[in-house]
């Protein structure tokens, strides 16, 4: 599509505007009454594609596929997942997401909105987000959980491709349990980020950073103690039935290994 092909009709959800592409993907999971999980809503548009894959037992599985490059400068992508009572949903992505500069310029946005009701379980396990040189991306992830909901949420950011300086990346992660905020943190990296982002108090020269949030009702009575997990990861209990693991590493492979080991400890 060229600029001449874009009309006023394109300035809609899922269309192309002078500021970039707008696209939303939505999924709804609920118990099917037979011990399994149904997906009555599985909608996607533009560069976002949702595909149901083979599940296991009561668990339904969805793959998020990027149908084109991005997000580019000016793009705004939104992914929503709603898990109801009795449902178990695992969401992964087919490949890493690469933030690129794009011709439109400006900041790109990638919003993730997760909702898990009491008795529901969501495993949100996408591949890494790579901040390429010259890009400017703001990522916001917000999870709303019932007090008896279960969640495994993994986020991984890689600053630059091999031998490349990173772009500007701002990432905010918010988790609420029973309408109470238990985590609200933001990290800015790359050109224009607050001074010290690469210093010893933040990334310490590492180029991969990740978070793992695990929420389980049993953590309300069996609290996990704060501790280090190796030399580059820390486990911290949150003010609710959940824990946070934060890790840094020299590359994506080592980061995934650290977070996988942490998840094994927690589950």
N, C-alpha and C positions, 0 to 999 in steps of 0.2 A: 504494500500500500504506500502511495506517495502522498505528499501534503495536498495535492490537488484532488485526491479521492476522498478527503475528509470533509464532511459537511456538518451542519448543525445537528443532524440526527445522530451523529457519532458521539455527541457530548452526553453520554448516558453511562450507566453502570455497564462495564464490560466493553465500552467503546474506547476510541482514541480521541484525545483532546490535544490542544496545543501544548498542554503541560505534561502529556504522557498518557500511558494506558491505565485504565481503571478496570479491575477485575476482582470478583469475589467467588470463593468456593465455600459451600455449606454442606454439612453432614449432620444427620440426626440418627442416633442409635437408641433403640429401646428393646426391652425384653420381648421375646416373641410368644411368651406363654408356654413354651415347651422346653425351657432351659437354655435356649439359644438367644442370639441377638439379631434383630431385624434392622435394616437400614432404609426406612421409608423415605428419607431425603438424602440424596447424593447429587448435588448440583454444582457445576463449575462452568467457568466461562473464560474466554480469551486465553491468556497464557497459562492458566491454571486448569488442570485436568485431574479429576478424582476417579480412581479405578478400584473397584472391589476385587480383592484377591482371595485365594483359598484361606478360610479360617481354620481354627483348631478348637474343637469342643464348643464351649459357649462363646468363644471369642470371635468377633467379626474383625476383618482386617481391610484397611484402605490404604492405597498407595497414592501419594500426591506426585503428579508428574508435571514438570515444567514443559509446556508445549513450545516455548521460545525463550530466547535469552532474557535475562533480567533478574531482578528489577533494574531498569535503567533510570537515569535521572528524570524526575518528574512523574514516574509511575507510582501507582498506589494499589497494592494488592492487599486483600483481606481474606483470611481463612477462619471459618467458624466451625466449631465442633460442639455438639450438644449431646451429652450422654445421660439417659434417663435411668430410673431404678430398674435393676435386673439386667442391664446391658453391660457388656464388656467389649471395648473397642481398642484396637491397636492401629495407630497411624504412623506410617513411615513415608519417606520420600524416595524417589527413584534415583536421585543424584544430588550432589551438592548444589546449593543456590549461590550464584555468583552475582554480586552487586557490581554493576558496570556504569561508566559515566553517562553514556547515551548522548544523542545529539540535542535533546531538549534542554539538558542541563538542569540544575536545581536539585533539590533534595528528593529522593525517592522514599516511599514509606511501605512497610510491610507489617500489617497488624494481624495478630493471632488472638482469637477470642475463644476461650474454652469454658465450658460449663458442665459440671458433673454433679448429678443429684445423689442423695443418699441411696446407697445400694448399687450405685453405678461405679464403673472402673474405666479409666482412660490411660492408655500408654501412648504418650506423645514422643516419638523417637525419630525426628527428621535427621537427614544428613547435615553436614556442616554448612554454615554460611560463610562465604569467602568474600572479603572486602578487597576488591581490586583497586589498583592505583587510579586515582582520579574520581572515584565514585563517592557518593554522599548518600548514606542510607540511615534511616531511623526505623528501628524495629521495636514494636511494643507487643509484649505477650501478657495477657491478662487471664488468669484462671479463677473462676468462681466455683467453689466446692461446697457441698453440704457437709455437715459435721461427720457423717458416716460415709462419705465418698472416698474413693481410692484414686490416686493419681501417681503416675511416673512421668515426669517431664524432663526432657534433656534438651539443652541448648548448647551449641558449639559454634564458636566464631574463630575464623582464621584470618589473620591480618596480612593480606597480600598473597599473591601466588609466589611460586618459587623464584627467589632472586628479585622480588618486586616490593616496593614500598606500599603500605596499605592506603586505602582511601579513608574517608571520614566515616566512622561507624558509631552510632549511638544506639544503645540497647537498654530497654527498660523491661523489667520483669516484676509483675505484681501477682500475688496469690492471696485470695481471700477465702477463709473457711468459716461457714456459718455467719456470713456478713461481717466478719472481722478480718481486717488486714493483718496478715502474719508475715508478709514479705513485700517490700517495695524498694527495689534497688535499680540504679541506673549506672551504666558504664559508658564513657565516651573515649574513643581511641582515634588516632590518626591526626592528620592536619587540622588545626583549629580546635582540637579537643582541649579540655583544661590541662594546664601544665602538670607534669608528673605522671601522666597516664602510663608512660613506659618506664617509670622509675621503680626502685626497689619496693615501694609501698603498694604498688598496683601490679603491673605485669612483670617487672624485673627483667625486661629484655626478651621475654617469651613472646611468641607470635601466635599462640593458640590459647584460647580461654574458654572454659565451659562451666555450665551450672547443671546440677541435677537436683530436682525437687521430688521427694517421695512423701506422699501423704497417705496415712493408713489410720483407721480408727483406733487400732491397738496401741499406737504411739501415745494416746492420751493417758494410758496407765502404765506403759512400758517405755519411758523416755530414753532416747538414745543420748549418751553422753557426748559432749564436744571432744573432738580429738583430731589429730593429724592423720592423714592416710598417705603414708609415704612422705616424700619431701616436697610434693607440689600440689597437695590437695588437703582441704580441711572440711570436716563434717561439723555442722552447727545445728543444734535443735532449734526449731522455730517456736513462736508463742502459740502453739496449737499442735494438733496431732500430725506434725510434718517435720521433715529435716531438709537441710540444704547442704549440698556438697559443691564447693567451688574449687576449680582446678585450673592450673596453667601448665603449658608444655611447650616444647620447642616446635612441634608440628602436630598435624591433625591425627596422625596414627597414634602417637604417644598419648595425646589427650583422650582419644577414644578408649585406649587401654586402661587409663586411670579411672575414667568414669564407669567403665564396665566392671572393674574390680570393686568400685564403691557400691554399685548397684547389687552386686553379689553379696556384699556384706549386709546390706539393708534388707534384702529379700530372702 
